[in-house]
Amino acid sequence: MDNKRTSFSSSLGFVLAAAGSAVGLGNIWRFPYLAAKDGGGLFIVIYVILALTFGFTLLTTEIAIGRKTKQSPLTAYREVHPKFKWIGKLACIVPMMIIPYYGVIGGWVVKYFVAFCTGGADEAAADGYFTSFITAPVEPVVYMVIFLLATSFIIYLGVDKGIEKISKILMPVLVVLVVGIAIFSLTISHTDDMGNVRTGLQGLKIYLVPSLEGKTVKDVIIVIMDAMGQLFYSLSIAMGIMVAYGSYVRDEDNLMKSINQIEIFDTLVAFFAGVMIIPAVYAFMGGEGLSSSGPGLMFISLPKVFDEMGGVGIVIGIIFFVAVIFAALTSCISIMEAIVSSFMDRFGMSRKKATIIEGILAIGVGVIVCLGYNVLYFELPLPNGATAQILDIMDYLSNNILMPVVAIATCVLIGWVVKSSYVIDEVTKTGAKFGRKRLYKVMIRFIAPVLLLVLLLQALGII
């Protein structure tokens, strides 16, 4: 197989692309909700500890596998060990399952951006607006197609001219927007109908101060599992993305330095996403407003908050949805690249052909996901207690089942079969220091597999 492939032109390009992948919808709508649900600062402390240990281990492993093999996820694991090539197949199935519904949600974000730009902010804040939109037969499909076509176009342009170039533009802008809204969120003060005054700073206190009040050991374990599950979203691990991106990293680049920068970048953006959202929602909606998760937080609670702000709320809303579009787009790009690069390496396709095929597949399944809220609507109870439609089932299977399986198998492969030296040698081959080498060895062999197994059993409703 021809291992000559395009590369990121610089380590900065790789860091921004990888961070762009990591900073997605999971950071913006899931991280703040989990932080609010799980005791504020308690969740953040546990998340940071896990990011520096568990997340670091899997992130390092996948990027090192990618650079060492110079292969995409579908074929990289076969290069590591022929008997473990099945991991690559699962690692390729995961993004193929994620991208259609991620494209649907990306379309929802575009819809709200358009609504705020065209004088529809009041409408968007009204009860039932979100439900009436997603249950419409045509409009969600149109926005999904627009979002996935934009993603496909960037992938079509290639690694350096497409992915790297757009990441160098979007990521700095995204950071400025998120930090800017976060600062504004702290200045908010609101008096409710009962005369109670709530401020953004009070919301920040709820977000930052660890609370163990009323929490049992079981509750703390749940917080740990929530934080670990969030890391899959936050760091784009166990879905083939970092293997694909790692394969484009030049051999002379300092891998450990880049990995540390990705960790810092991602954690800071996730933190500021919380500062951006929680103080504002608390000020206008109180503690009850923080109980919304996922679509409820972004598409129902926040438009109401922006509406309460008056004229400035429209401007903030536009800036917010621009930031979310950027975050969603950089993540969707990475998800599609994991698939396209796999098609190229496994079947010898050109980038253009692979992109067109995957774009058509993603849009086709995306249409089915959209129809899951109208003509194909049903409700299915899941083992984890949730009630699901088509989008929820695809999310459950990819994120709650397949990703932990991929991660566990990767830990077994590297920790026990080919040994941790496989990754350590790749990371240090430029003379770079592996500062957390001992931690890495213990995590990849023992701690990470056990934590992942608990996470998987929890998702299956066994524990």
N, C-alpha and C positions, 0 to 999 in steps of 0.2 A: 504493500500500500504506500502511496506517495505521502510522505509526512510533511512536504513543503506546504506551508499554509501561511496566510497573512497573520500579522501580529499587531498588537497594540503598539503604537509608535513610541509610547513612553510609559513609565510606571504610573505617572499621574493619570494618563488615559485609562489604564486598567483600574486604578483605584476608584476613579469617578464612575466608570461603567459598572463596576462591581457594587459600589455604594448605591448607584442608581437602581440597580436590581434589588438591593436589600431594602432601600427606602421606597416602600410602595403603600398600597392601601392598608396592609396589615399594620404598619406603623401609625397611620393616621386615624383609622377608625377602630382598630382592635386594641392597640396599646393603651390609649387613654381610658377606654371602657374597663379593661382588666385592672388598670391601676386604681380606678375608682371603686371597683367591686372588691378588690383584694387588699383593702387597707392602705391605699395610697403609697406612702413611702416604703411600707413593708414589701410591696410588690416590686418597687423600683430597686431596692437594695438587693433582693433575691435575683431580680433580672440581671443586674450588673454583675453579680457574682457568677451567675450561670453563663453570661456572655463571655466573661474572661476565662472560663474553664471549659464548660461543655460546648458552648458555641464556637469558641476558639479552636477546640479540638477538631470538630467536624469541618469547619471552614478551612483550616489548614490542610486537612486530609484531602478534601475534594480539589482544592486549588493545586496541591502538589501532584495528585494523580493526573490532573489535566496537563500540567506542564511537563511532567516526566514522560507521559505516553504521547503527547501531542495529538490526542484524540478526543472526540466528543464523547458524551456519556455512553451512548449505545455501544461503542467499540472500545472505550478506554479500559473498562473492567476486564475485558478479555485479555488485554495486554498485561494487566497486573497479574492475573491468574486465569488460565483458560476455563477452569471449573466454576469460576465465579462470574462468567459472562452474563448470567441471568440477572445479575444486579443491574447491569447496564440497560437491559430491556425494561426492567421496572422503572429505572431512573429516567427513561425516555417516555414511558407511558404517563408518568406523573405530570410533566408539563403539557402533554397532549390532552390530558383531562382538564388541566387548570385553564389553559388559554381561552377556550370558548366562553366559559363563564366569567373569566377576568375581563374579556372583551365586552361582555354584556354590562358588567358593572362600570367599566370605563365609559361605555356609552351613556349610562345614567349620569355620570359626572359631567360629561359634555352637555347633556340636556339641561342640567341645572345651571351650568355656566351660561348657556344660551339664554335661559329664562331670566337670569339676573342682568344680562347685558341688554335685553330687549324689553325691560320694564315689567317683567313677570315675577319680581321678587315677592310681592304681596301674595300672589297666587301660589307660589312655591311654598309659602309658609302656611297655607290653609290646610285644615284637616282633610285627609283623603286625597290630596294632590299626588303624593308619591304612589299610592295604590292605584289610582286611576291611570297614571302614566304607565306603570309596569304591566298592567293588565290590558293595555291597548294592544291591538293586533299588529300594528304596522310601525308606529313611531319608535319603540325600543329597538326594533330590528334595524331601522335606518341608522340610528345613532351607534349601534354596535358595529355595523358595517363600516361607518366612517372611522371609528376608533381603530378597528383591526386593519383597515387599509393603510392608515397612517403608520401603524406598527410595521406592517409588511414592507412599506416603501423604504423605511429606514434600514431594515434587515437586508433588503434587496441591494442597497448601496454598499454593503460590506462592513467589515470590522472597523477599519480605520476611517473610511470615508462616511460611514453611517453611524454605527454604534458609538464609537469613540468621539466622533465630532459632535453628535447631538448631546452626549453626556457632558462634554466640556461646557456646553452652553446651558443646558437645562439644570444641572445639579447646583452650580453656584447661585443661579436665579432662585431655585427652589429653597435653598438654605436662607437666602435673604428674605424671601416671602414668609417662610415659616417663622423665623425669628422676629420679623417685623410684626406679624399678627400676634405672636406670643406676648411681645412687649405691650401692644395695645390692649390685649385681653386683661392684663394686670391692672390697667387704669380704669376698668369699668366699675360703675356703681349703679345699683338698681333698687328702686323702692317698689315693693309689690303691693297688691290691693289691700293687704292687711296693715300696711305701713312699715313693714319690716325692710330694713336696708341690708342688702347683701353686696359684697364687693368681690372683685376679681382676686384680690389678695387673700380673702378668706377661702376662696376656692383653691388658690395655690397652696394654702396650708393643708387642706384636705388631701391634695395631691402629693405633697412632699413629706408630711410628718408620718412616720410609721405608726400604725395603730394595731395593737395586739388585743384590744378590748373585746372580750367575749370570744376570742379565737381559741379553738382547741388544737391539739396536735394534728388531728385530721384536717382541720381548716388550713393549717400552715402547709401541709403536704399538698393540698389542692392548689394553694398559691404557687408552690414550687412547680407543679405540673402545668399550671396556666402559663407561668413564665417560660418554661421549657418549650411548650407548644408555640408560644409567641416567637421564640427564637427561630423556628423553622421559617416563619413568615419574614422575620426581620433580617435574617442573614442569607435567605435564599438557599438553604442547605437541604440536601436529600431530594432535590428535584433536577439534578443534572446540570444546573446552571453554572455553578462554580467550577465544575469539571470542564465545561465548554469554555468558559472565560479563562480558566487556568491554562488551557491549551494554546491560547493566543499570547501568553506572557513570554517575553524574551528570556533566554537562559541566563543572560547577564544581569537581569534585574534582581534586586534584593527582595525576595519573596516575603520574608518575615516583616520587613518594614512596611510593605504594602498591606499585609494582613492586619497589622496593628492599626494602620490608618483607616482601613475599612471598618474595623471594630469601633473605633472612636467616632468616626463619621456617622455610622448607623445609630449608635447609642445616643449621640447628641441629638440627632434629628428626631428619633423616637421620643426622647425626653421633651424636646421643644414642641412636638406635636401635642403632647399632653398639656403643656403650658398654654398652647394655643387654644385648646378646646375646653378643658375642665374648668378654669376660672370663669370663662364667659358663660358656659352652660349653667354653672352653679349660681352665678350672679342673677341670671334671668329666670331660671327654672328651679333653683334649689337642689337639694339632695336627690329628689325624685328624677330630675332631668338627667342625672348621671347614670341612671339604671339602663338607659338605652344602649344597645350594642349594634355593631355592624351598620346595615342600611338605616336602622332607626335613628342612630346617632347623627349620621352625616346628612341624610335626606329628609328627616322629619324634625329632629330637635334643633339642629344648627340653623336651618332656614328660619325657624321661629325666633331664634336668638337674634339673627341678623335683622329680622323684621322689627323686633323690639327696639333696636338701636336707632331706628329712623333712617334719615338720608345717608348717614355715614355707613349704615349697615349694608346698603347696596354695594358701596365701594369695597367694603371689607369682604362681602360675600363674593364679589367678582374676583378679588385677589386670592381669596381662599380656594375657590374652585379652579383657578389657574394653577395654583400650587398642587392641588390634588391631581389635576390632569397630568402635570409634569411627572409627579410621583408614579401615577398609574402607568404612564407611557414608558418610562425608563424600565419599570419592572416587567411590563408586557413584552418589551423588546428582548429582554434577557430570557424570558420564558420561551419565546418563539425561536431565539437563536439556539437554545439547547436542542430543539427539534430539528431545525434546518441544518445545523452542523452535523447532527447524527445522520440525517439523510445523505448529506454530502460524503461523509466518511464511510458509511456502510454500503451505499448503493452507487457511489461514484458520480452523483448528480452535480450539476453546476449549481452555484448559489442561486441564480435566477430561477432555475427550474424547481429547486427545493423550496424556495420561498413561495412561489406561485401555488405549488401543490399544498403546502401547509396552510397558506392563507385561505385557500378554497375550503379545506377541511375545517379550519377553525370557524369560518363564517357559517358553513353548513351546520355544524353542531351548535354554534351560537344561536342560530335561528330556532333550533329545538329548545334550547334553554329559555329563550324569550317566550316561546309558546307554552312553556311550563307554567306560566302565570295566567294563561287564558284557556285556549282550546285543549291543552294537554295537562290542565291543572289536576293535581291529586295531592293527598296528604299521606305520608308514610312515616310511621314511628321508627326512629333509629335506636340502636343499642345504647347510645349515650344519653337517651332521654329526650332528644330533640325531635320535632316534627318537621318532616322535610318535603320539599318539592324537588324538581329536577336539579336546579342549581345546588341546593343543599346536599343532595345525594352525591353529586360529583365532587363537591368540596369535602364531604365526609370521607369518601373513598380515597381521594388523593392525599389530603392533609392528615387525616386521622389514622388511616390504615397503611397506605403504601409508603408514605414518607418515613414513618418510624421503622417499617420493615427494611427499607433501603438503608437507613442509618444504622440499624442493628447489624445488618449483613456487612456493611462497610467496616464497622468496628471489628467484627470477627475476622474479616479478610486481612485488614491491616494490623490489628493487634495480635492475632494468633497464627495466621497462616503465613503471610510474607514478612511479618514482624514490623514493628514501628520504625526500624531503621530505614525501611523503604521510603517513608515520608521524610524522616529526619535528614537523610542523606541528600534528598532533593532540595530541601529548604536551605541547607547549609553549604551547598556545593559552590556557591560564590564566595565562601568565606564568612557569610553572615552568621551572627550568633543566634542560637535558638534559646532564648531566655527562659522559656517555660518547658524545657525538654523533659524534665522529670515529671512534671505535671501532665504533660502530653502522654507519656508512657502509661501512667496510672489511669488516666481518663479513658484512653482508647481501648484498653484491655478490660478494665473492671467497672469503673463508675458509670461511664456513658452508656454501655449496653444495658446495665441494670435500670438506670433511669428511663431509658427508652422503652424497655420491656414494660415497666410500670405504666408509662404513658399509653402504650398500645393496649394493654389490658384494661385500662380505664376507658379508652375509646370504644372498646368492644363490650363495655358494660359488665366485665367480669369482676372488677373491683371498684 
